[in-house]
Structures are given as C-alpha cells and as structure tokens.
Amino acid sequence: MTPPDAAQHNPDPNYCAALIARSGLDTPAIAKLFAISARSLRAYKDTGPNGLPMPYLVQFGLENLPKAKT
C-alpha cells in the first residue's frame, strides 16, 4: 500500500465509479466498509448537478481495496 498523498486527489466522478467497479463490491458494501452512507457514495459517482466531489480519504480507501478477480 502506498502512503496517502493528497496531491494525488482526483474527485472526478468517473474515476470514483471506475474505482468502485474495479473493487467488485456494490455501493452498499463499500459504504458500510467506509462508514459512510450509500447515498453519499452515489453522489460521488454522480456527474450531474447533484454530484459531490469525492473526498481524498474515500479515494485513497477505494484505491487500496483489493481488486476484484476477473
């Protein structure tokens, strides 16, 4: 695992969606792991006006989840 580096922050909703897809877990499971609401996690993936920027700590956590086996 790489150490956290906030200079690598990428709040892009498409990046968030890609990290979630890569994990192989569904939104509720990831939300539970990170102790955040599934609604917030969906907002981080939303490219529309209801979207929220993904916090760096969520990004870091998603980046360090094991990748799903394909």
N, C-alpha and C positions, 0 to 999 in steps of 0.2 A: 504494500500500500504506500502510495506517495503521501508526503505530508501536505496538509492543507496550504493552499496558496490562493488567496482571494484575488490576486491579479489574473487568475485563470477563470474568473467568473463569466459565465455565458448564460444570461437569463432568457435567451431565445426559447419561445415555447416549443419550437420544432426540435430543439436539442433536448429539452425535457422529455418530450414524447419519445424520442429515439432512445434515451437512457432507460425509460420505463419499458419500452419494447424489448430492449436488449436484456433486461433482467429476467424476463419471462414471467414476472409476477403481475397480478392485476392491481388496479388502483387501490382498492380497499386494503389489500395485503401490505402494500408499500406504505400507505398512510398509517396503518397500525404499527409497522416497524419504526416509523419516524415520529410516532405520537403526534400526528397532525390529522386534520380532517380530510376525508376523501374529496370533499368539496374544494378545499384549498389546492390539493394536488391537481384536480381537474382544471382549476383556474390557472395554474402554472402552465398547462398544456394548451390553454385557450388562446388562439391567435386573434380573437375578436375583441370588442370593446370591454368585455367582462374579464379579460385575462389579467393576471397579476404576474409581475416579474418573479421568477423563481429565486428564492434566497440562496446564497452561496452554500450554506450548510446543507441544504437539500440537494443541491447539485453534487456536492462532494460525496454525500452519502450514496446517491444514485450511481455515481461513477465508481464507487468502491463496492457495490453489491456484486456478488458473483454473477458472471454472465450465464444466461440460460444455455443449456446444451441443446444443440440443434440436430 
